[in-house]
Amino acid sequence: MMAPDHSPSLLELLRQQEQALHEPDVRKDPVALVRLLHPQFLEVGRSGRRYDLQQMLTLLLSEEPEGAAAQRI
């Protein structure tokens, strides 16, 4: 008899990984980002602009934490 499989479904795993990309600590961690994003990653923004993995890493790693601009005022 096989032990029950308690691993998350593929959908749940993908949901968890997508949610992780919204966490500030993950967005500032290049190792975590490379682990979460496929080497052939391609994002198409609302404007239609395309972002490859290197462009996305550059953007995410240069982001200011939410509220940082307001704190400098």
N, C-alpha and C positions, 0 to 999 in steps of 0.2 A: 504494500500500500504506500502511495506517495504522500508526502507531507503536503498540507494545504499551501497554496501559493498566496502569500500575504504581500507580495510586491505591488506597488501601485500600477494601475493600468497605464498604457502608453499615453492616453489623453491626460491623465492626472500628472504624469511625469512632465509632459510638455507644458502643462499649465504651471507647474511649480517652477520650471526653468524660465518661462516667460515672466512670471512674477518676480523671480530673482533679478532679472534685468532692470527692474524698477527700483531696486534697493540701492541707496547711495553708496554703501560700502562695496557692493559688487561693481557698480559703475566706475569706481575709482581703482579697481583691482585688475590690472591687465591679465594676470594669470586666470582669474575667474572669467573674464570676458572671452578670452581665447578658448576656454573650456566650454563655454555656453554657445559660442557662435561658430558656425561651420566655416572651414577655410575658404569656401566659395560663396560665403554669405553675400547676399545682395538685398538691399532694402530700397524700395521705391517710396519716396516721400509723397506727401499730399500734393506738392507742387509738380510732381513728376520727375524730380531729380533723383538720380540713382546714387546709392552709396555702397561701395564695396567694403570688405572687412577692414582694410587699413584706414579708410576714411571714417568708418564708424568708430573704430578704436580711438582715432585722433579726436573725434568729436566728443565721445563719452569721457575720455580721460582729461579733456580740457574744460569740461563743464564745471561751473561753480555750483556748490551745494545750494539747494533750495533755500532762499531767504538770505543768502550771503550778501547779495547786493544791497538789500535793505539794511543789513547790519552795519555796512560801511557808511551809511548816510548819517 
